[in-house]
Amino acid sequence: MTQRIDHLSVVPGAMKALGSVHGYLHSQTELGAKLIDLVFLRTSQINGCAYCIDQHSRDLIKAGMTPEKLFLVPVWREALPLFDEREQAALAFTEVVTGVAETEVPDVDYQAAAKVFSEKDLADLVVTIALMNAYNRIGVTFRLTPKAAAA
C-alpha cells in the first residue's frame, strides 16, 4: 500500500485543528486516556483503518492493556468479564454512533449510554467517536501506512 498524499504538509491547518480536539479530549475530559484509546481502536476497526488500528493497539498495550483483552475488542460482547461497565457502554455506543447512517442512534442506545456517563462525559464520548471517524476517513483515503507494515 502506497500513501497517496502527505496530508500533514498539504493541509497543516486542518490537521492542527483536529489535533486541538485530540488535545482537548486528553486534557479537559474525565474519560481517561485508556477509554479514549479503546474507543479510537473500536472505531478504527469498524472503519477498517489499518494505520489507526495499529497506532491505538500500540497505545493500549503501552497503557497496560493485555494482549488477550486487546485481541477480543472486536468481539467484546463475548468477553464481557474483561471489560468493565464504562468500557462496555463506550464500546456499544461507539458502534451505534459510528454506524449512524444505518442506526440513526436509537433512543434505547442513547439511554443506555446516558445511564453510565454524565452529560458532559457523554458529549465528550461523542466528540471522541466523531474525531476518530474523521481521522479514519483521512487514513483510509490517503492510504496511511501502519507502523507494523512500514517496518
C-alpha positions as MATLAB code, in Angstrom:
seq = 'MTQRIDHLSVVPGAMKALGSVHGYLHSQTELGAKLIDLVFLRTSQINGCAYCIDQHSRDLIKAGMTPEKLFLVPVWREALPLFDEREQAALAFTEVVTGVAETEVPDVDYQAAAKVFSEKDLADLVVTIALMNAYNRIGVTFRLTPKAAAA';
ca = [
       0.000    0.000    0.000;
       1.425    3.366   -1.020;
       0.441    6.592    0.670;
      -1.405    8.827   -1.780;
      -0.503   12.270   -0.427;
       1.210   13.717    2.602;
      -1.875   15.257    4.148;
       0.137   16.740    7.007;
       2.006   19.017    4.625;
      -0.928   19.667    2.270;
      -3.481   20.710    4.923;
      -1.473   21.507    8.060;
      -4.101   23.904    9.439;
      -6.832   21.289    9.283;
      -4.622   18.679   10.911;
      -3.652   21.145   13.643;
      -7.361   21.802   14.291;
      -8.062   18.082   14.612;
      -5.029   17.819   16.871;
      -6.530   20.500   19.095;
      -9.652   18.385   19.550;
      -7.424   15.420   20.389;
      -5.622   17.571   22.960;
      -8.950   18.657   24.445;
     -10.039   15.053   24.888;
      -6.881   14.176   26.799;
      -6.698   17.325   28.914;
     -10.234   18.507   29.558;
     -12.342   15.381   29.852;
     -12.854   12.744   32.518;
     -12.927    9.877   30.022;
      -9.314    8.867   30.597;
      -6.646    8.000   28.046;
      -7.303    4.247   28.099;
     -11.029    4.633   27.412;
     -10.341    7.196   24.682;
      -7.858    4.856   23.017;
     -10.288    1.942   23.346;
     -12.953    4.000   21.568;
     -10.398    5.083   18.955;
      -9.469    1.436   18.381;
     -13.034    0.152   18.069;
     -13.999    2.997   15.727;
     -10.955    2.233   13.578;
     -11.773   -1.475   13.490;
     -15.293   -0.716   12.276;
     -13.971    1.657    9.613;
     -11.099   -0.595    8.548;
      -8.321    1.936    9.111;
      -5.146   -0.138    9.410;
      -2.983    2.844   10.369;
      -5.228    3.792   13.295;
      -5.787    0.185   14.416;
      -2.022   -0.256   14.580;
      -1.464    3.036   16.404;
      -4.177    2.631   19.031;
      -3.395   -1.031   19.659;
       0.163    0.028   20.440;
      -1.108    2.867   22.666;
      -3.340    0.493   24.624;
      -0.550   -2.031   25.152;
       1.741    0.786   26.369;
      -1.037    1.823   28.775;
      -1.151   -1.687   30.225;
      -3.900   -3.475   28.289;
      -3.129   -7.158   27.998;
      -2.837   -8.667   24.528;
      -5.616  -11.108   25.462;
      -8.040   -8.246   26.068;
      -6.840   -6.321   23.024;
      -7.453   -9.325   20.750;
     -11.061   -9.530   21.922;
     -12.065   -5.892   21.362;
     -13.850   -6.692   18.047;
     -15.967   -9.313   19.864;
     -16.097   -7.640   23.259;
     -19.677   -8.807   23.934;
     -18.386  -12.379   24.009;
     -15.725  -11.452   26.562;
     -17.683   -9.275   28.993;
     -15.716  -10.162   32.116;
     -12.685   -8.462   30.549;
     -14.493   -5.149   30.006;
     -15.850   -3.005   32.831;
     -19.195   -1.201   32.735;
     -17.796    2.048   31.283;
     -15.857    0.172   28.618;
     -18.912   -1.881   27.655;
     -21.104    1.222   27.434;
     -18.454    3.115   25.439;
     -17.915    0.230   23.019;
     -21.644   -0.257   22.441;
     -22.203    3.458   21.900;
     -19.145    3.673   19.624;
     -20.620    1.006   17.378;
     -24.010    2.733   17.189;
     -22.619    6.238   16.628;
     -20.010    5.110   14.082;
     -22.804    3.427   12.130;
     -25.079    6.474   12.394;
     -26.157    6.274    8.732;
     -27.707    2.869    9.421;
     -28.564    3.088   13.119;
     -29.747    6.689   13.497;
     -28.656    6.261   17.148;
     -31.870    4.854   18.633;
     -33.218    6.212   21.925;
     -32.611    2.883   23.648;
     -28.890    3.023   22.820;
     -28.618    6.669   23.813;
     -30.389    5.986   27.119;
     -28.130    3.005   27.850;
     -25.034    5.186   27.435;
     -26.633    8.010   29.445;
     -27.085    5.620   32.396;
     -23.320    5.135   32.600;
     -21.962    8.526   31.540;
     -22.746   12.031   32.783;
     -23.997   14.520   30.194;
     -20.503   16.008   29.853;
     -18.854   12.598   29.554;
     -21.457   11.502   27.024;
     -20.882   14.619   24.925;
     -17.111   14.077   25.182;
     -17.604   10.446   24.151;
     -19.485   11.530   21.016;
     -16.692   14.006   20.202;
     -14.169   11.181   20.693;
     -16.086    8.931   18.294;
     -16.544   11.745   15.774;
     -12.857   12.670   15.854;
     -11.730    9.119   15.199;
     -14.249    8.748   12.389;
     -12.663   11.848   10.808;
      -9.135   10.504   11.290;
     -10.193    7.129    9.853;
     -11.507    8.756    6.709;
      -8.157   10.516    6.289;
      -6.190    7.337    6.978;
      -8.188    5.143    4.618;
      -8.474    7.727    1.820;
      -4.786    8.637    1.787;
      -3.627    5.044    2.460;
      -1.576    5.836    5.568;
       0.929    3.067    6.207;
       0.725    1.358    9.604;
       3.993    1.254   11.575;
       3.911   -2.535   11.517;
       3.795   -2.561    7.696;
       6.432    0.158    7.346;
       8.975   -1.727    9.465;
];
